[in-house]
């Protein structure tokens, strides 16, 4: 049922970039100048202000600019296993955690 919820949002995904989601992102473009307000996505990690998530699995969703990520996250003394769906656009990235609205991030010029 969760996957069906996302279907209305998929049309918003723009064509995938050659490099995928790797780069620096901020929830608000004005926050790009503040390193504490950004996240960085590398080939192997998502690094945020309060936590870091190791990417333990990555599945490209065929025909879409999207990836399903399996993560092992560590922060504030806690470890958790998480699943995320990300939709990748030229200058935007949506992260959906499986419930609620997705979080929208904007690409920062590094």
PyMOL commands that set and color helices and strands:
alter all, ss='L'
color gray80, all
select helices_A, chain A and resi 2-10+29-33+35-37
alter helices_A, ss='H'
color red, helices_A
select strands_A, chain A and resi 23-26+38-41+45-47+52-61+66-75+78-88+92-96+103-107
alter strands_A, ss='S'
color yellow, strands_A
deselect
rebuild
show_as cartoon
